[in-house]
Amino acid sequence: MKPILFNNVEFKEIMQYMQELVKQSATIEDEQTKEFISEILKYYDLMHREPLSRMLQAIESSYPDLKDTLKQDYTINTLLELYDFESTNLPNIQKKT
């Protein structure tokens, strides 16, 4: 496994910068460019949300005790919150169809 790339402080700074970039994208005057950026962000989200959901389901079914360890990691907790997986409530992760 590769070493950790960012410590928690650096990760928080990256998150804050990303939030600022998203805010700035809303101020783009060219509607076509704004829609294009929005579409990229939407599919970037979807591209990560589905595999994350599947990983969490696999963890829950095969390694249920691992969820407690995951909850304690700042970056993992942040990711879970970004994708609407409540980091404090991992047992009920189910995909709705």
C-alpha positions as CSV (number, residue, x, y, z in Angstrom):
1,M,0.0,0.0,0.0
2,K,1.3,3.5,-0.8
3,P,2.2,5.8,2.0
4,I,-0.2,8.5,3.2
5,L,-0.1,11.4,0.8
6,F,-1.5,14.2,3.0
7,N,-1.7,14.7,6.7
8,N,-5.0,15.9,8.2
9,V,-4.1,19.5,8.1
10,E,-3.1,19.4,4.4
11,F,-6.2,17.4,3.6
12,K,-8.4,20.0,5.3
13,E,-6.6,22.8,3.3
14,I,-7.3,20.8,0.1
15,M,-11.0,20.4,1.0
16,Q,-11.3,24.1,1.7
17,Y,-9.7,25.0,-1.6
18,M,-11.9,22.6,-3.5
19,Q,-15.0,24.2,-1.8
20,E,-13.7,27.6,-2.9
21,L,-13.2,26.4,-6.5
22,V,-16.8,25.1,-6.6
23,K,-18.1,28.4,-5.3
24,Q,-16.1,30.2,-7.9
25,S,-17.5,28.0,-10.6
26,A,-21.0,29.2,-9.7
27,T,-19.9,32.8,-10.7
28,I,-18.9,31.9,-14.2
29,E,-20.8,34.0,-16.6
30,D,-20.7,31.8,-19.6
31,E,-23.7,29.5,-19.1
32,Q,-22.3,26.7,-21.4
33,T,-19.1,26.6,-19.4
34,K,-20.9,26.7,-16.1
35,E,-23.1,23.7,-17.2
36,F,-20.1,21.8,-18.5
37,I,-18.3,22.2,-15.1
38,S,-21.4,21.2,-13.2
39,E,-21.7,18.1,-15.4
40,I,-18.1,17.1,-14.8
41,L,-18.6,17.5,-11.0
42,K,-21.8,15.5,-11.1
43,Y,-20.2,12.5,-12.9
44,Y,-17.1,12.8,-10.8
45,D,-19.4,12.4,-7.8
46,L,-21.2,9.4,-9.3
47,M,-18.0,7.8,-10.4
48,H,-16.8,7.7,-6.8
49,R,-20.1,7.2,-5.0
50,E,-20.9,3.8,-6.4
51,P,-17.6,2.1,-5.7
52,L,-17.5,3.7,-2.3
53,S,-20.9,2.3,-1.5
54,R,-19.8,-1.1,-2.6
55,M,-16.6,-1.0,-0.6
56,L,-18.6,0.0,2.5
57,Q,-21.1,-2.8,1.9
58,A,-18.2,-5.3,1.6
59,I,-16.5,-4.0,4.8
60,E,-19.8,-4.2,6.7
61,S,-20.5,-7.8,5.6
62,S,-16.9,-9.2,5.8
63,Y,-15.2,-7.0,8.4
64,P,-17.8,-5.3,10.6
65,D,-15.3,-4.3,13.3
66,L,-13.3,-2.3,10.7
67,K,-16.0,0.4,10.6
68,D,-14.9,1.6,14.1
69,T,-11.4,2.1,12.9
70,L,-12.6,3.9,9.8
71,K,-14.7,6.3,11.8
72,Q,-11.6,7.5,13.7
73,D,-9.7,8.6,10.6
74,Y,-10.4,12.3,9.7
75,T,-10.0,11.9,6.0
76,I,-12.1,8.8,5.8
77,N,-14.8,10.4,7.9
78,T,-14.7,13.5,5.7
79,L,-15.1,11.3,2.6
80,L,-18.0,9.5,4.1
81,E,-19.7,12.8,4.9
82,L,-19.1,14.1,1.4
83,Y,-20.9,11.1,-0.1
84,D,-23.7,11.2,2.4
85,F,-22.6,8.0,4.2
86,E,-23.0,8.9,7.8
87,S,-19.7,8.0,9.3
88,T,-21.3,7.3,12.7
89,N,-23.9,5.0,11.2
90,L,-22.1,2.6,8.8
91,P,-24.1,-0.5,9.6
92,N,-27.1,0.5,7.5
93,I,-25.4,1.3,4.2
94,Q,-27.7,-0.1,1.5
95,K,-28.1,0.9,-2.1
96,K,-31.7,1.8,-2.9
97,T,-32.9,0.6,-6.3
